Amino acid sequence: MPPSALPPARRPGSYRIELVCLGNICRSPTAHVVLEDRLADAGLDRVEVSSSGTGDWHVGHPMDRRAAATLAAAGYDPSRHRARQHDPAEDVDLVLAMDEANLADLGGRTDRIRKFRDLDPLEPASDVPDPYYGGDDGFEEVLTMVERTASAIVDALRRERPWSDRDAHTP
């Protein structure tokens, strides 16, 4: 995704981003927690973040214990997360899939559906690998790429302020 290509808000005054992986217990909730933290630090309270999975088998469950432990060790609070399934009827401005399979499950790339790492400054358009079947180091690797990409997303939101042209001079 080019750095000036965030889709406009569906509702002026706010912007909604949904992060999507397979089960909503590892990658997308990690990205959700990190992106919310970065947005709060940037004072971008007009941006709302949610996460979901394309599958329904973890609905209502907390984050994977390894993902939660990795986040907590880095100073984040993963405790509020409960997995949910993606609902295509939700009024979201930008849906960011964690990998190509998730993107395909969402119906493919559109103006509003893209990959999370499309804004990764080091490896744009790469997948966020699923650490579920691996060791703890996979969760740390995911956190590193999520933190880097979340910062780039915040920079793009600051620059573009896609929630409304008339609000371009206020956070």
N, C-alpha and C positions, 0 to 999 in steps of 0.2 A: 504494500500500500504506500503510495507516495506520501511524503510527510504533510501534504496539504490536501488530503482527500478524505477527511472524515465526513460521513454523510450528515446532512442537516438534521436538527431535532424535529421530531414529529409534533412536539408541543413547545412553543416558545417559552423560554425561561428555565428549562431544565433539560437534562440529557441522561439517557438510560443506556447502560452498557451491560450486556449479559455475557458471561464467560462459560463456555460449554466444553465438557469432556465426556467420557463414556458413562461413568457411574456417579459423578459429582462427589467423590470422596477423597481424591488426591490432587490432581492438577488444577481443575477449575476452582475449587475452594481455596487452594493455596494462592492462586492469582487473585481471587476475590478479596481475601484478607490483605494481601500486599497492596493491591490497587486502592482499596478503601483507605489504607494507612497513608499512601502517597497523596491521595486526593485531599485528605484531611490536613496533611502538612502543607499542602499548596493552597489551602483555603478555597478549594473548588467544591463548595457545598451544593452547587447546582447539578453535579454529576452523581447519579445513583448507580450502584453496582449490584448485580445479582449473579448467581451462578446456578448451573443446572447440569444434568446429565442427559444423554440421549436415551439411556436405558432406565428402567424403573426399579431394578432389584435392590437399590440401596435407599429408596425414598424414606425419609424420616430418620435415617441413621446419622450419627456424627461423622466427622472427618476420619479418615484412616488414621490410626494411632501414630504411625510413623510420620505422616504428613503433619499432624498436629504437633508432635514432639519437635520436628525440624523447625516449624514456625515458632513455637514457644522458645526454643533455644536461641532463636534469632531476635527475640524480643517482641514478637507479635502475639495477639490473643486469638487463638483458633476456636475458642469454646462455644461461640454462638452458632456455628454452622450446623445445619441439618440438610441432608441431601434432598434434592427435589428433581423432578423430571422436567425437561424443556417443554414449554408450551408455545408452539408457533403463533398462537393467537395473541400473545402478550405484546403490548405496545412498547417495543424496544427500539432504540435508535441504532444501535450497533451490536451485533452478535459476533463474538470472537471465539472460534473453535480452536481447541488445543492441537489438533492434528488433521491430516487429510481425511482419515476415516470419519472423524467427527464432522468435518466439513461436508462430506458426502451424505452423512446421515441427516444433516440439516437442509439438504437439497442442493448443495453446491454454492459456489461463490456468487454473490450478488453485490449490489452497492452497499447493502446493510449487513451482509454475512461474509465474514472474512476469517483469516487465521490470526490468532493472538500474536504470533511472532511476525506478522507482516510489518510491524513497527519496531522489531528488534534491530538496534543499530549495528550489531555485529553479524548476525546471520538472518537477514530478513527472509520471511516466508518459510522458515524451517518449522518442523514440528516440535512441540513440547513432548518429549518422550514419556511414555507411561511408566512410572517407577513401581507400580503395584507388585509385580512379580520379581522384583530385584531386591537389592539390599538398601541399607540406609543411605549410601552414597548417591543413589539415584534421586532420592528426595532432596538432597543437598544440591545436586546438579539442577534439578527443576527449580528450586528456590533461587538459585543464582540467575538463571535465564529469566525467570518471572520478575525478579526485582529490576533487572536491567530494562526489560521490555515495559514494565509498569511505569518506570520513570520516563521512558520515551513517549508512552501514551499520555501521561500528564503534561509533558512538554507540548505535544500536539494539541491537546485540549486548551492549554493556556494560549497558544499561538492562534488557534482557529476559532475558539469560542463558538462551536457549532450550534449552541442552544438558541441563539438569536442574534441577528445582525445589529439590532438596536441596542443590545447589551454589550457590544464589543469593547467598551471601555471600563466595564466593571466585572469583578470576579463572579 
